[in-house]
Amino acid sequence: MNEVVTQPDTPNRSQRRATKTRNRLLKGALSVFAEIGMDAATIEMITQRADLGKGTFYRHFADKNEIVGVLIERCTDDLVEAISQAAGHPKSLREALDGLVNGHMEFFLGHPDEYVLLFQGRMLLKLDRGLVYELDQPYEHYLNRIEELVRPFLPTPVDSIKIRRLACAIAGFVSGFLSFAMITMEPRTVRESIEPMRGAFLGGVVGFMERP
């Protein structure tokens, strides 16, 4: 009796074409959002940037809110992967924090449009809590990952509010500095300029977490 060999599922031509089109729309939207902002951007601008028809947009996304949400989810996933790799295998809280700061810095400097998108997304969360697409979920996942990476080096038990403050401080340190530095400085100058503050920040955070 001949054994039936099952071949793994592979995307067919139409699926590959659909994925390619969807990625073109996401790339176009990211470019438009970074250039003129989410509020000012229109679906027509996105499809023009992607060189696609407006009807094509609606075959992939319900509205602008949905493509914003998908982009933010994708960007936060990429950021989480970058900071996880940068954290490496630290032996202390200071090493873990240093790796996280480096991961944020290199990701944002290498992906300026993604930085602008995530920064705008945080502002959007403050202004409009009635969004159809749950924008808060990707940010929650991102902060949870920071907590997971530093938790092994914290005294136990650790207060959940205190560790969330730590995660927010790490996220805010680099993104806050870059919000102005990326406008006026080259990447090399940004790296050099943040170094004196990095030591003071990390020392302060370590002291805060070790305090009873």
N, C-alpha and C positions, 0 to 999 in steps of 0.2 A: 504493500500500500504506500503510495507516494505521499510524503509529508507536505502539507501546504505551507508554504513560506509566506508570511504576512509582511509586506513591505511597509516601512514607516510612512506615515502621512507626510506628503510634501505639498507646499502651496502650488496650486495650478496657475496657469498664466493669468487668469482674471484676478485671482487673489493677489498675486504679485503686483499687478497693475494697480489694484485698489490700494494696496499698502503704499506703493510709490506715490500715488496721488494724495493720499492722506498725509504722508510725510511732507509733500510739497506745500500743502495747506498749512501744516504746523510750522514749517520753516518760514513761510511767508508771514504768518500771523506773528511769530516771535519777532521778526524783523520790524514789522509795522508797530507792534506794541512798544518795542524798545525805542523806536524813533519818535513816535508822536504820542504814546500813552494809550492805555486801554480805553479810556473814556472817549477819546477823539477818534479812535480807529473804527472803521466800518467794515462790514463784510465785503463790500465792493473793493475797498482798498486791499484787503487780504487776498481776494481772488486775483486782483490785478498784479499784486506782487508775486503770486504763485503762478501767474500766467494761465489761469484756469477760469472757466465760466462760473457765474454765480450759482447756477443750478447744481454744479458739481459740489459746491460747499455743502449744500443741504442734503446731499446723499451721504455725507460723512459726519456732519455735525448738526445738531438741532438749531443752535444759535451761537452768538458770540460768547455767551457765558460758558457754554460747554467747551469750546475750544480753549478758552482761558483756563478752565479747570484741568483739561487734559494736559496742557502745556506745563502748568504748575506742578502737576503730579509727576510728569516726566522729568522736569528739572530738579525737583526735590529728590527723586530717586537717584538721579545722576550725582547730585551733591552728597547724598548719604553714602553712595559707593565710594566717592572720592575721599571723604573724610575717614571712612572705615579703613581704606587702604593706607592713608597717611598716618593713621593712629598706630598701625603696625602691631608690635607686641611690646607695649611699654611695661616697665617694671615699677613705676611709681605714678602718682597722680600728676606730678609735674610733667613727666614724659608724655602721659596721655593727653594732657591739656596742650602741650607744645605741638604734638602731632595734629590735634584737632584744629588748632589755629593755622598751622601750615596748610592743612587740607583745604580749609575755607579760602585762605589767601590764594593758593594756586588755582583752585577751581574758578573763583570769581574773576581773577585776572585773565584766565584763559577762556572764559565764557562771559564776556561783558553783557551780552544781550540777555543771557539767563539771569545774571545778577539784577539787571533792571527789572526784568519780569517778576522775580521773587520779591523785590523791594516794593513794586507797585501792588503786587498781590497782598502783601501785608497791610498796605494802606487801604486797599479795597475791603478787606475784612473788617476794618474799623468803621468804615463809612456805611457799609450795606450788609446787614446780617440776614437779609431776605433772599440771598442768591439761590438760584435753583440748584446749581452745582456746588457741592459742599467743599469750599476752598479750604476750610480749616483742617480737613483730614490729612492732606499731605504735610502740612506744617506740624501737625501733631506727631505724625510718623517720624519726621525729621528730628524733632526735639526728643522723642523717645529713644531714638538711636544714639544721640549724644549721651543721654543718661545711661544707656546700657554700656557704653564704652568707658565711662568713668566710674561706674558703680563699684567695680571690683576693688578700687583703691580708696573707697570711702569707709570711715568707721561705721560700724553697725550697732544699733539700728540708725538709719539716716532718715530724717524727716522728708516726706515726699515734696513738700513745698520748697524746702531748702535745695533739694537736688534739681527741681524745676527752675529755680532761680539761677542755679549754676549753668544749666543748659541755655537759658535765655541770655546770660551774660556772655557765654562763649559765642553764641550766634550773633549777638549784638555788637561785640567788640570789633570783629573784622568788618561786618557789613556797615556798621556805623562809620568807621574810619574811611572805608572806601566810598561812601556816599558823596564825599567831597574830593577825596584824593584822586579818584579815577577821572575826575573832570579836569584837574589841573596838573597831574603828574604822569610821567611815563611809568610803565610797570617796574622798571629797575629802581626808580626813585621811590615808588610806593613801598617796595620791599625794604629799602634802606631806612625810610622814614618811620616805619612802624616798629622797627627793632627796639629802639629805646623804650617805647611804651609797652612792648610785649613782655619784657622782664618784669616791669612794675605790675602789669595786669595779672600775669600768672602768679606772682608772689602774693598779691592781694587775694586772688581766688583761693589759692592753697590755704592761706591763713584763715579765710572765711569758713572753708569747709572743715578745717581741723578744730575750729573753735567750738566748744561744747554748746 
